[in-house]
């Protein structure tokens, strides 16, 4: 029979995956943002980093982040024994992880001048891989947004209003940024810059939320 201490250590190890997943993903992405030739963070989404000779780095980054996020979801399910959101919260986090893995399998189409040599503007037609990348990413992002609201409901039921507000705020910002990308991705100029930077900020906030919530659950064990 597995001892309680062993179960606790395993749960903490799984939750630690959630603590490190975001920082690891962000560091690897940002290093590429500022070193890949032709990449402009005001016009290009990080998904485009999966293209080119060094695209394997971002592909691996997506895949590893997805695996770590799913492990985190398993830890959350073990830590949240009962109460509101103890089932759906972890499942939605796992859905985000699945979306990341999907984004690693299906590469986004080159566009808007990246990689170097790609024509400016959006591709004339979307490839199957590009379409599936959008589908995978959308499913994952919606999972994360919903998870924020589920955890907000849980924290509110526990009278942890600060955590509830933090979760709601993260979810709302991410939702607005996601809708902005969906409606403004085909635009250029100032609108493209605004939606690109807004979504990048939302991704950073989302990963930060996962890390902090995971750390909070570790502390509660």
Phi and psi in degrees as a GROMACS rama.xvg file:
@    title "Ramachandran Plot"
@    xaxis  label "Phi"
@    yaxis  label "Psi"
@TYPE xy
-76.1605  130.116  UNK-2
-72.1883  161.401  UNK-3
-62.747  -38.7849  UNK-4
-62.9488  -39.2331  UNK-5
-65.8073  -42.1358  UNK-6
-62.4967  -40.6743  UNK-7
-65.5644  -43.0747  UNK-8
-62.8048  -39.9442  UNK-9
-64.6958  -42.8773  UNK-10
-62.7371  -42.7337  UNK-11
-63.7766  -39.1854  UNK-12
-64.0179  -41.495  UNK-13
-65.936  -41.3896  UNK-14
-68.2534  -31.4844  UNK-15
-62.5436  -30.494  UNK-16
-58.9371  -36.7148  UNK-17
-71.7836  -31.4514  UNK-18
-66.8926  -40.5434  UNK-19
-92.2722  -17.8631  UNK-20
-57.7703  -50.2301  UNK-21
-62.8757  -54.9793  UNK-22
-56.2028  -40.0389  UNK-23
-64.0555  -47.9033  UNK-24
-61.0485  -44.236  UNK-25
-67.4032  -42.0577  UNK-26
-63.6396  -47.3956  UNK-27
-62.5806  -41.4932  UNK-28
-66.17  -46.0264  UNK-29
-66.0652  -36.0585  UNK-30
-59.9112  -37.7831  UNK-31
-74.0338  -39.2366  UNK-32
-54.009  -40.1195  UNK-33
-97.0044  2.61504  UNK-34
-125.945  -20.8171  UNK-35
-75.7466  127.4  UNK-36
-62.1222  129.94  UNK-37
88.1954  -7.84011  UNK-38
-82.6356  130.65  UNK-39
-121.967  110.49  UNK-40
-66.6778  -12.8773  UNK-41
-86.5611  -11.0634  UNK-42
-128.504  -18.3373  UNK-43
-114.016  134.828  UNK-44
-79  156.115  UNK-45
-64.8758  -20.8923  UNK-46
-61.4851  -29.5522  UNK-47
-66.1325  -18.5034  UNK-48
-63.6134  -15.3831  UNK-49
-73.8122  -6.66394  UNK-50
-95.628  162.356  UNK-51
88.7435  179.169  UNK-52
-61.2044  -31.4769  UNK-53
-99.0817  12.0432  UNK-54
-60.3171  -24.7499  UNK-55
-60.5452  -25.1021  UNK-56
-65.5188  -48.5333  UNK-57
-71.2354  -33.024  UNK-58
-60.3152  -47.0873  UNK-59
-64.742  -34.7052  UNK-60
-63.977  -45.2359  UNK-61
-59.3475  -47.2703  UNK-62
-63.9251  -47.8334  UNK-63
-64.0364  -41.1332  UNK-64
-61.2966  -38.5693  UNK-65
-65.2451  -44.4156  UNK-66
-62.1559  -45.0061  UNK-67
-64.4447  -36.6492  UNK-68
-68.4544  -40.1511  UNK-69
-65.1114  -39.9259  UNK-70
-62.0002  -40.8635  UNK-71
-59.8339  -43.3037  UNK-72
-60.9829  -38.4468  UNK-73
-63.4197  -40.6619  UNK-74
-65.1034  -39.4521  UNK-75
-63.4747  -40.6892  UNK-76
-63.8238  -36.7616  UNK-77
-72.0325  -34.3108  UNK-78
-78.4756  -33.8857  UNK-79
-94.144  83.7837  UNK-80
-69.4111  -36.9247  UNK-81
-152.155  -179.598  UNK-82
96.0518  171.091  UNK-83
-61.2083  131.629  UNK-84
78.3757  7.1224  UNK-85
-70.3787  -18.7493  UNK-86
-98.6904  -52.0979  UNK-87
-71.7901  -32.8996  UNK-88
-56.2616  -57.9435  UNK-89
-60.8058  -38.5057  UNK-90
-62.0325  -39.6421  UNK-91
-70.7819  -35.1911  UNK-92
-63.9223  -41.4305  UNK-93
-62.2689  -36.7021  UNK-94
-62.4445  -38.1957  UNK-95
-61.4808  -42.0071  UNK-96
-62.432  -41.1078  UNK-97
-62.8488  -39.5217  UNK-98
-62.14  -38.112  UNK-99
-65.6094  -41.8477  UNK-100
-64.3823  -40.6277  UNK-101
-60.7491  -38.6156  UNK-102
-67.1172  -25.4316  UNK-103
-78.427  -31.0831  UNK-104
-78.1746  -41.9198  UNK-105
-106.024  112.824  UNK-106
-83.6758  138.653  UNK-107
-66.2173  149.654  UNK-108
-70.1814  139.422  UNK-109
-58.5142  146.535  UNK-110
-165.392  164.094  UNK-111
51.0452  38.446  UNK-112
87.6705  4.61553  UNK-113
-130.599  134.832  UNK-114
-63.3041  169.358  UNK-115
-53.4411  131.895  UNK-116
104.045  -15.465  UNK-117
-75.1634  135.868  UNK-118
-58.8959  150.294  UNK-119
-68.1698  155.223  UNK-120
89.5154  -175.754  UNK-121
-81.6094  153.354  UNK-122
-61.7226  148.192  UNK-123
-61.0691  -39.6756  UNK-124
-138.278  152.065  UNK-125
-94.6969  128.246  UNK-126
-74.5516  166.944  UNK-127
-61.1637  -41.6818  UNK-128
-62.5244  -43.7485  UNK-129
-62.9227  -41.2421  UNK-130
-64.3928  -44.6576  UNK-131
-67.8119  -30.2264  UNK-132
-62.9908  -44.4118  UNK-133
-63.0519  -41.4877  UNK-134
-64.87  -47.4507  UNK-135
-60.8942  -46.2499  UNK-136
-62.7509  -42.5261  UNK-137
-63.6662  -43.5342  UNK-138
-60.9075  -45.2641  UNK-139
-63.8831  -46.2334  UNK-140
-63.7415  -41.1089  UNK-141
-65.0273  -34.3009  UNK-142
-62.5577  -44.2641  UNK-143
-65.8161  -43.1055  UNK-144
-60.1987  -46.9946  UNK-145
-63.3907  -36.9548  UNK-146
-61.5342  -39.1902  UNK-147
-58.3551  -43.5364  UNK-148
-71.399  -36.6486  UNK-149
-64.9071  -44.9588  UNK-150
-67.4331  -33.0164  UNK-151
-61.3632  -42.4589  UNK-152
-63.3091  -40.9035  UNK-153
-63.4818  -48.6059  UNK-154
-61.9294  -37.6034  UNK-155
-64.4419  -40.2239  UNK-156
-65.3325  -25.0533  UNK-157
-92.9315  5.67419  UNK-158
63.3749  27.1978  UNK-159
-99.2316  75.5133  UNK-160
-68.3066  -31.9725  UNK-161
-62.874  -44.5581  UNK-162
-66.9929  -35.9565  UNK-163
-64.3099  -45.1635  UNK-164
-64.7875  -39.9069  UNK-165
-61.794  -43.0236  UNK-166
-67.391  -43.3147  UNK-167
-62.885  -44.9339  UNK-168
-59.7957  -45.0172  UNK-169
-61.4455  -45.3525  UNK-170
-62.7679  -42.5486  UNK-171
-66.1169  -45.6962  UNK-172
-61.8945  -43.4386  UNK-173
-65.0002  -41.4698  UNK-174
-62.3199  -45.3125  UNK-175
-63.5803  -41.3357  UNK-176
-65.9181  -39.3769  UNK-177
-64.0329  -43.9693  UNK-178
-65.154  -34.3527  UNK-179
-64.5325  -42.6941  UNK-180
-64.5219  -42.7516  UNK-181
-63.2983  -33.3118  UNK-182
-95.7256  -22.0482  UNK-183
-116.668  4.5283  UNK-184
-65.1378  -25.1783  UNK-185
-89.9487  3.81196  UNK-186
-90.6901  171.755  UNK-187
-131.403  -177.675  UNK-188
66.5185  -141.333  UNK-189
-63.0955  -34.507  UNK-190
-65.1443  -42.8177  UNK-191
-61.7833  -43.5689  UNK-192
-61.4222  -44.027  UNK-193
-63.196  -48.5457  UNK-194
-69.5228  -35.1629  UNK-195
-66.4246  -47.7343  UNK-196
-67.7661  -37.3432  UNK-197
-63.649  -42.7306  UNK-198
-70.1013  -37.3934  UNK-199
-60.3068  -43.9677  UNK-200
-61.3983  -41.4171  UNK-201
-63.8101  -40.2732  UNK-202
-61.8809  -43.0865  UNK-203
-62.4382  -44.3882  UNK-204
-63.7913  -39.5129  UNK-205
-63.6277  -45.8822  UNK-206
-64.8836  -37.8084  UNK-207
-62.1354  -41.8858  UNK-208
-61.5604  -45.0112  UNK-209
-60.1477  -44.4019  UNK-210
-62.6449  -44.6755  UNK-211
-70.0393  -42.2093  UNK-212
-64.3921  -40.2533  UNK-213
-61.8413  -44.2181  UNK-214
-63.2772  -37.7771  UNK-215
-64.515  -40.0619  UNK-216
-68.6893  -36.4278  UNK-217
-60.6589  -43.9363  UNK-218
-63.3558  -30.1644  UNK-219
-80.4177  -11.3135  UNK-220
